[in-house]
Amino acid sequence: MSTEHHLPGRHTSRAILSIAGSDPSGGAGIQADLKTFTAIGVYGGAAITCLTAQNSLGVDSCLPIDPEFVKKQIHLVLADLPVSHIKTGMLGTDRIARAMAEALLDFSGELICDPVLTASDGHELFQKTERNTGLQALLNIATVLTPNLPELAALTDQDLKTPKKAVEAAATLMIRYPRLRAIVLTGGHIREQAEEVEDFLILRRESTPEIHTAKHARITTRNTHGTGCTFASAFAAYHLLHGNYQDAFFKAVSFMDTVLRQSAELALGKGKGPLAHHLFRGKA
């Protein structure tokens, strides 16, 4: 794990590449990723995996990009920009996941995977195969995973109801995927009626995983479209700036709290409104 630190406001010559789907309403996907990078103060590139027809009311349909074209996008960006961190989101199909894994096999930086499998409205965002070999290949080279509770349940094939069970399930992924250095479990779906949200950072250690928690008040707002994409992108951006998983985790939690509060009164969209990334005013 890198221990390099960057002072707030200091320019960096490194960049993040987001590999994810496009949301034409601007609330999630590539659009949310780039807004998050910009708000925090890092340069972001984007490789598109899928086009979607969606808005704040939900996902209507998806159009996966040809896997070879996804791979070409990645190769050209990595050949040109000083990319130290890659954040992945919506994969679309197992063939696209395979192409991504092949393109990133020799990438030596941080690979932060947000396992976007299903939209919040229930629309399937990943076309599975019998063994999901492409997805498994991508997870095998990931350094960080950022699942929410439903995504963790899908990855571990478990019915998870309590924080203890969820953290234990996350720890099993450390055994399954040896390159993983950290798992960030966002707690918004755990005890959804509770007034407090608890997020978890699970770090790989020689004997047993090291666990950090962040407890914060649940912010009630309809403007939650793209929160998963935004959190994973914030974690990636802060890790680029500070080189430390704990710092990135707590700063990403704080970033989300700030953006959710600033977005609470925003009146955009007829469904789950977007986050107001453009209103964020904070320090890296």
TORKOL-4160 file (C-alpha; in steps of 0.2 Angstrom, whole numbers, padded with zeros to 4 digits, m for minus):
284
<pt num="1" X="0000" Y="0000" Z="0000"/>
<pt num="2" X="0007" Y="0017" Z="m0005"/>
<pt num="3" X="0011" Y="0029" Z="0009"/>
<pt num="4" X="0013" Y="0044" Z="m0002"/>
<pt num="5" X="0003" Y="0059" Z="0004"/>
<pt num="6" X="m0002" Y="0075" Z="m0005"/>
<pt num="7" X="m0006" Y="0091" Z="0003"/>
<pt num="8" X="m0024" Y="0098" Z="0000"/>
<pt num="9" X="m0024" Y="0109" Z="m0016"/>
<pt num="10" X="m0008" Y="0102" Z="m0022"/>
<pt num="11" X="m0008" Y="0098" Z="m0041"/>
<pt num="12" X="m0004" Y="0080" Z="m0045"/>
<pt num="13" X="0001" Y="0073" Z="m0062"/>
<pt num="14" X="m0009" Y="0057" Z="m0060"/>
<pt num="15" X="m0026" Y="0053" Z="m0066"/>
<pt num="16" X="m0041" Y="0041" Z="m0063"/>
<pt num="17" X="m0049" Y="0031" Z="m0077"/>
<pt num="18" X="m0067" Y="0026" Z="m0074"/>
<pt num="19" X="m0073" Y="0012" Z="m0084"/>
<pt num="20" X="m0092" Y="0011" Z="m0083"/>
<pt num="21" X="m0109" Y="0014" Z="m0091"/>
<pt num="22" X="m0117" Y="0030" Z="m0097"/>
<pt num="23" X="m0132" Y="0038" Z="m0088"/>
<pt num="24" X="m0140" Y="0051" Z="m0100"/>
<pt num="25" X="m0148" Y="0060" Z="m0085"/>
<pt num="26" X="m0131" Y="0063" Z="m0078"/>
<pt num="27" X="m0135" Y="0056" Z="m0061"/>
<pt num="28" X="m0125" Y="0040" Z="m0061"/>
<pt num="29" X="m0112" Y="0030" Z="m0071"/>
<pt num="30" X="m0098" Y="0039" Z="m0080"/>
<pt num="31" X="m0106" Y="0056" Z="m0078"/>
<pt num="32" X="m0107" Y="0054" Z="m0059"/>
<pt num="33" X="m0089" Y="0048" Z="m0058"/>
<pt num="34" X="m0082" Y="0062" Z="m0068"/>
<pt num="35" X="m0092" Y="0075" Z="m0058"/>
<pt num="36" X="m0085" Y="0067" Z="m0042"/>
<pt num="37" X="m0067" Y="0067" Z="m0048"/>
<pt num="38" X="m0069" Y="0085" Z="m0053"/>
<pt num="39" X="m0077" Y="0091" Z="m0036"/>
<pt num="40" X="m0063" Y="0082" Z="m0026"/>
<pt num="41" X="m0049" Y="0089" Z="m0038"/>
<pt num="42" X="m0042" Y="0075" Z="m0048"/>
<pt num="43" X="m0042" Y="0073" Z="m0067"/>
<pt num="44" X="m0053" Y="0059" Z="m0074"/>
<pt num="45" X="m0054" Y="0049" Z="m0090"/>
<pt num="46" X="m0069" Y="0038" Z="m0095"/>
<pt num="47" X="m0071" Y="0022" Z="m0105"/>
<pt num="48" X="m0089" Y="0017" Z="m0109"/>
<pt num="49" X="m0095" Y="0000" Z="m0107"/>
<pt num="50" X="m0113" Y="0002" Z="m0110"/>
<pt num="51" X="m0126" Y="0015" Z="m0116"/>
<pt num="52" X="m0142" Y="0016" Z="m0106"/>
<pt num="53" X="m0159" Y="0024" Z="m0108"/>
<pt num="54" X="m0163" Y="0030" Z="m0091"/>
<pt num="55" X="m0168" Y="0044" Z="m0080"/>
<pt num="56" X="m0172" Y="0047" Z="m0062"/>
<pt num="57" X="m0187" Y="0036" Z="m0063"/>
<pt num="58" X="m0177" Y="0021" Z="m0068"/>
<pt num="59" X="m0168" Y="0011" Z="m0081"/>
<pt num="60" X="m0177" Y="0008" Z="m0097"/>
<pt num="61" X="m0164" Y="m0002" Z="m0107"/>
<pt num="62" X="m0146" Y="m0005" Z="m0110"/>
<pt num="63" X="m0135" Y="m0006" Z="m0125"/>
<pt num="64" X="m0118" Y="m0015" Z="m0122"/>
<pt num="65" X="m0103" Y="m0009" Z="m0131"/>
<pt num="66" X="m0093" Y="m0021" Z="m0142"/>
<pt num="67" X="m0080" Y="m0029" Z="m0129"/>
<pt num="68" X="m0065" Y="m0026" Z="m0141"/>
<pt num="69" X="m0070" Y="m0007" Z="m0143"/>
<pt num="70" X="m0071" Y="m0006" Z="m0124"/>
<pt num="71" X="m0053" Y="m0014" Z="m0123"/>
<pt num="72" X="m0047" Y="m0001" Z="m0136"/>
<pt num="73" X="m0054" Y="0013" Z="m0126"/>
<pt num="74" X="m0044" Y="0007" Z="m0111"/>
<pt num="75" X="m0028" Y="0004" Z="m0120"/>
<pt num="76" X="m0028" Y="0021" Z="m0128"/>
<pt num="77" X="m0031" Y="0030" Z="m0112"/>
<pt num="78" X="m0018" Y="0020" Z="m0103"/>
<pt num="79" X="m0005" Y="0023" Z="m0117"/>
<pt num="80" X="m0007" Y="0042" Z="m0115"/>
<pt num="81" X="m0013" Y="0047" Z="m0098"/>
<pt num="82" X="m0003" Y="0045" Z="m0081"/>
<pt num="83" X="m0017" Y="0034" Z="m0074"/>
<pt num="84" X="m0013" Y="0027" Z="m0056"/>
<pt num="85" X="m0031" Y="0023" Z="m0052"/>
<pt num="86" X="m0045" Y="0014" Z="m0061"/>
<pt num="87" X="m0063" Y="0013" Z="m0055"/>
<pt num="88" X="m0075" Y="0001" Z="m0063"/>
<pt num="89" X="m0094" Y="0002" Z="m0062"/>
<pt num="90" X="m0107" Y="m0005" Z="m0073"/>
<pt num="91" X="m0099" Y="m0020" Z="m0084"/>
<pt num="92" X="m0115" Y="m0024" Z="m0094"/>
<pt num="93" X="m0110" Y="m0042" Z="m0099"/>
<pt num="94" X="m0098" Y="m0055" Z="m0094"/>
<pt num="95" X="m0089" Y="m0053" Z="m0111"/>
<pt num="96" X="m0085" Y="m0035" Z="m0107"/>
<pt num="97" X="m0079" Y="m0040" Z="m0090"/>
<pt num="98" X="m0067" Y="m0052" Z="m0098"/>
<pt num="99" X="m0061" Y="m0039" Z="m0111"/>
<pt num="100" X="m0058" Y="m0027" Z="m0096"/>
<pt num="101" X="m0048" Y="m0040" Z="m0087"/>
<pt num="102" X="m0037" Y="m0044" Z="m0102"/>
<pt num="103" X="m0034" Y="m0025" Z="m0105"/>
<pt num="104" X="m0029" Y="m0022" Z="m0086"/>
<pt num="105" X="m0019" Y="m0038" Z="m0083"/>
<pt num="106" X="m0003" Y="m0029" Z="m0082"/>
<pt num="107" X="m0010" Y="m0013" Z="m0074"/>
<pt num="108" X="0001" Y="m0010" Z="m0058"/>
<pt num="109" X="m0010" Y="0004" Z="m0050"/>
<pt num="110" X="m0025" Y="0003" Z="m0039"/>
<pt num="111" X="m0040" Y="m0006" Z="m0047"/>
<pt num="112" X="m0056" Y="m0001" Z="m0037"/>
<pt num="113" X="m0071" Y="m0011" Z="m0043"/>
<pt num="114" X="m0089" Y="m0006" Z="m0039"/>
<pt num="115" X="m0099" Y="m0022" Z="m0042"/>
<pt num="116" X="m0114" Y="m0014" Z="m0051"/>
<pt num="117" X="m0125" Y="m0029" Z="m0055"/>
<pt num="118" X="m0143" Y="m0022" Z="m0053"/>
<pt num="119" X="m0150" Y="m0005" Z="m0053"/>
<pt num="120" X="m0160" Y="0002" Z="m0038"/>
<pt num="121" X="m0176" Y="m0001" Z="m0048"/>
<pt num="122" X="m0172" Y="m0019" Z="m0050"/>
<pt num="123" X="m0166" Y="m0018" Z="m0068"/>
<pt num="124" X="m0152" Y="m0031" Z="m0071"/>
<pt num="125" X="m0136" Y="m0022" Z="m0077"/>
<pt num="126" X="m0125" Y="m0037" Z="m0079"/>
<pt num="127" X="m0129" Y="m0051" Z="m0092"/>
<pt num="128" X="m0123" Y="m0066" Z="m0082"/>
<pt num="129" X="m0116" Y="m0082" Z="m0090"/>
<pt num="130" X="m0115" Y="m0100" Z="m0081"/>
<pt num="131" X="m0099" Y="m0097" Z="m0073"/>
<pt num="132" X="m0096" Y="m0078" Z="m0075"/>
<pt num="133" X="m0078" Y="m0081" Z="m0080"/>
<pt num="134" X="m0076" Y="m0063" Z="m0086"/>
<pt num="135" X="m0082" Y="m0056" Z="m0069"/>
<pt num="136" X="m0071" Y="m0068" Z="m0059"/>
<pt num="137" X="m0056" Y="m0063" Z="m0070"/>
<pt num="138" X="m0059" Y="m0045" Z="m0066"/>
<pt num="139" X="m0061" Y="m0047" Z="m0048"/>
<pt num="140" X="m0046" Y="m0058" Z="m0047"/>
<pt num="141" X="m0035" Y="m0043" Z="m0052"/>
<pt num="142" X="m0045" Y="m0030" Z="m0041"/>
<pt num="143" X="m0036" Y="m0021" Z="m0026"/>
<pt num="144" X="m0052" Y="m0014" Z="m0019"/>
<pt num="145" X="m0071" Y="m0019" Z="m0019"/>
<pt num="146" X="m0084" Y="m0006" Z="m0014"/>
<pt num="147" X="m0101" Y="m0016" Z="m0013"/>
<pt num="148" X="m0117" Y="m0012" Z="m0005"/>
<pt num="149" X="m0126" Y="m0025" Z="0005"/>
<pt num="150" X="m0136" Y="m0032" Z="m0010"/>
<pt num="151" X="m0120" Y="m0033" Z="m0021"/>
<pt num="152" X="m0111" Y="m0041" Z="m0007"/>
<pt num="153" X="m0125" Y="m0054" Z="m0005"/>
<pt num="154" X="m0124" Y="m0058" Z="m0023"/>
<pt num="155" X="m0105" Y="m0060" Z="m0024"/>
<pt num="156" X="m0105" Y="m0071" Z="m0009"/>
<pt num="157" X="m0122" Y="m0080" Z="m0012"/>
<pt num="158" X="m0128" Y="m0077" Z="0006"/>
<pt num="159" X="m0143" Y="m0069" Z="0014"/>
<pt num="160" X="m0136" Y="m0055" Z="0024"/>
<pt num="161" X="m0146" Y="m0047" Z="0037"/>
<pt num="162" X="m0134" Y="m0040" Z="0051"/>
<pt num="163" X="m0118" Y="m0030" Z="0050"/>
<pt num="164" X="m0109" Y="m0044" Z="0058"/>
<pt num="165" X="m0114" Y="m0057" Z="0045"/>
<pt num="166" X="m0110" Y="m0044" Z="0031"/>
<pt num="167" X="m0093" Y="m0040" Z="0038"/>
<pt num="168" X="m0089" Y="m0059" Z="0039"/>
<pt num="169" X="m0095" Y="m0062" Z="0021"/>
<pt num="170" X="m0084" Y="m0048" Z="0015"/>
<pt num="171" X="m0069" Y="m0056" Z="0024"/>
<pt num="172" X="m0072" Y="m0072" Z="0014"/>
<pt num="173" X="m0069" Y="m0062" Z="m0002"/>
<pt num="174" X="m0052" Y="m0058" Z="0004"/>
<pt num="175" X="m0048" Y="m0077" Z="0004"/>
<pt num="176" X="m0056" Y="m0079" Z="m0013"/>
<pt num="177" X="m0047" Y="m0065" Z="m0022"/>
<pt num="178" X="m0029" Y="m0064" Z="m0016"/>
<pt num="179" X="m0025" Y="m0047" Z="m0024"/>
<pt num="180" X="m0038" Y="m0038" Z="m0014"/>
<pt num="181" X="m0031" Y="m0026" Z="m0001"/>
<pt num="182" X="m0047" Y="m0018" Z="0005"/>
<pt num="183" X="m0066" Y="m0020" Z="0004"/>
<pt num="184" X="m0077" Y="m0005" Z="0008"/>
<pt num="185" X="m0095" Y="m0010" Z="0013"/>
<pt num="186" X="m0107" Y="0004" Z="0012"/>
<pt num="187" X="m0120" Y="0002" Z="0025"/>
<pt num="188" X="m0135" Y="0012" Z="0018"/>
<pt num="189" X="m0145" Y="m0005" Z="0015"/>
<pt num="190" X="m0141" Y="m0012" Z="0032"/>
<pt num="191" X="m0155" Y="m0009" Z="0045"/>
<pt num="192" X="m0163" Y="0003" Z="0033"/>
<pt num="193" X="m0175" Y="0010" Z="0046"/>
<pt num="194" X="m0161" Y="0015" Z="0058"/>
<pt num="195" X="m0157" Y="0033" Z="0060"/>
<pt num="196" X="m0138" Y="0030" Z="0059"/>
<pt num="197" X="m0128" Y="0022" Z="0045"/>
<pt num="198" X="m0113" Y="0012" Z="0048"/>
<pt num="199" X="m0100" Y="0009" Z="0034"/>
<pt num="200" X="m0086" Y="m0003" Z="0035"/>
<pt num="201" X="m0068" Y="m0004" Z="0029"/>
<pt num="202" X="m0060" Y="m0021" Z="0029"/>
<pt num="203" X="m0041" Y="m0021" Z="0027"/>
<pt num="204" X="m0031" Y="m0037" Z="0023"/>
<pt num="205" X="m0019" Y="m0041" Z="0036"/>
<pt num="206" X="m0008" Y="m0057" Z="0039"/>
<pt num="207" X="m0019" Y="m0065" Z="0052"/>
<pt num="208" X="m0036" Y="m0058" Z="0053"/>
<pt num="209" X="m0044" Y="m0043" Z="0043"/>
<pt num="210" X="m0043" Y="m0026" Z="0051"/>
<pt num="211" X="m0060" Y="m0017" Z="0052"/>
<pt num="212" X="m0063" Y="0001" Z="0053"/>
<pt num="213" X="m0081" Y="0008" Z="0055"/>
<pt num="214" X="m0089" Y="0025" Z="0051"/>
<pt num="215" X="m0105" Y="0029" Z="0060"/>
<pt num="216" X="m0115" Y="0044" Z="0054"/>
<pt num="217" X="m0133" Y="0050" Z="0054"/>
<pt num="218" X="m0144" Y="0044" Z="0040"/>
<pt num="219" X="m0149" Y="0059" Z="0029"/>
<pt num="220" X="m0167" Y="0057" Z="0023"/>
<pt num="221" X="m0168" Y="0064" Z="0005"/>
<pt num="222" X="m0176" Y="0058" Z="m0012"/>
<pt num="223" X="m0160" Y="0063" Z="m0021"/>
<pt num="224" X="m0150" Y="0047" Z="m0020"/>
<pt num="225" X="m0148" Y="0043" Z="m0038"/>
<pt num="226" X="m0129" Y="0038" Z="m0041"/>
<pt num="227" X="m0124" Y="0037" Z="m0023"/>
<pt num="228" X="m0115" Y="0020" Z="m0026"/>
<pt num="229" X="m0105" Y="0027" Z="m0041"/>
<pt num="230" X="m0101" Y="0043" Z="m0032"/>
<pt num="231" X="m0095" Y="0034" Z="m0016"/>
<pt num="232" X="m0083" Y="0022" Z="m0025"/>
<pt num="233" X="m0077" Y="0037" Z="m0036"/>
<pt num="234" X="m0074" Y="0048" Z="m0020"/>
<pt num="235" X="m0064" Y="0034" Z="m0012"/>
<pt num="236" X="m0053" Y="0032" Z="m0028"/>
<pt num="237" X="m0050" Y="0050" Z="m0029"/>
<pt num="238" X="m0045" Y="0052" Z="m0011"/>
<pt num="239" X="m0034" Y="0037" Z="m0012"/>
<pt num="240" X="m0025" Y="0045" Z="m0027"/>
<pt num="241" X="m0023" Y="0061" Z="m0017"/>
<pt num="242" X="m0018" Y="0053" Z="0000"/>
<pt num="243" X="m0011" Y="0036" Z="m0004"/>
<pt num="244" X="m0020" Y="0028" Z="0012"/>
<pt num="245" X="m0035" Y="0017" Z="0013"/>
<pt num="246" X="m0041" Y="0024" Z="0030"/>
<pt num="247" X="m0040" Y="0042" Z="0024"/>
<pt num="248" X="m0049" Y="0038" Z="0008"/>
<pt num="249" X="m0063" Y="0029" Z="0017"/>
<pt num="250" X="m0066" Y="0042" Z="0030"/>
<pt num="251" X="m0065" Y="0056" Z="0018"/>
<pt num="252" X="m0076" Y="0047" Z="0005"/>
<pt num="253" X="m0089" Y="0045" Z="0019"/>
<pt num="254" X="m0088" Y="0064" Z="0024"/>
<pt num="255" X="m0089" Y="0068" Z="0005"/>
<pt num="256" X="m0105" Y="0058" Z="0003"/>
<pt num="257" X="m0113" Y="0066" Z="0019"/>
<pt num="258" X="m0109" Y="0084" Z="0013"/>
<pt num="259" X="m0116" Y="0080" Z="m0005"/>
<pt num="260" X="m0131" Y="0072" Z="0002"/>
<pt num="261" X="m0135" Y="0087" Z="0013"/>
<pt num="262" X="m0132" Y="0099" Z="m0001"/>
<pt num="263" X="m0143" Y="0089" Z="m0013"/>
<pt num="264" X="m0157" Y="0087" Z="m0001"/>
<pt num="265" X="m0167" Y="0102" Z="m0007"/>
<pt num="266" X="m0162" Y="0100" Z="m0025"/>
<pt num="267" X="m0178" Y="0098" Z="m0037"/>
<pt num="268" X="m0171" Y="0089" Z="m0052"/>
<pt num="269" X="m0180" Y="0074" Z="m0059"/>
<pt num="270" X="m0197" Y="0066" Z="m0056"/>
<pt num="271" X="m0190" Y="0051" Z="m0047"/>
<pt num="272" X="m0174" Y="0048" Z="m0036"/>
<pt num="273" X="m0166" Y="0064" Z="m0040"/>
<pt num="274" X="m0147" Y="0066" Z="m0043"/>
<pt num="275" X="m0134" Y="0072" Z="m0031"/>
<pt num="276" X="m0128" Y="0090" Z="m0032"/>
<pt num="277" X="m0109" Y="0087" Z="m0036"/>
<pt num="278" X="m0108" Y="0104" Z="m0043"/>
<pt num="279" X="m0112" Y="0112" Z="m0026"/>
<pt num="280" X="m0098" Y="0103" Z="m0016"/>
<pt num="281" X="m0086" Y="0114" Z="m0007"/>
<pt num="282" X="m0073" Y="0105" Z="0003"/>
<pt num="283" X="m0055" Y="0101" Z="0005"/>
<pt num="284" X="m0046" Y="0087" Z="m0003"/>
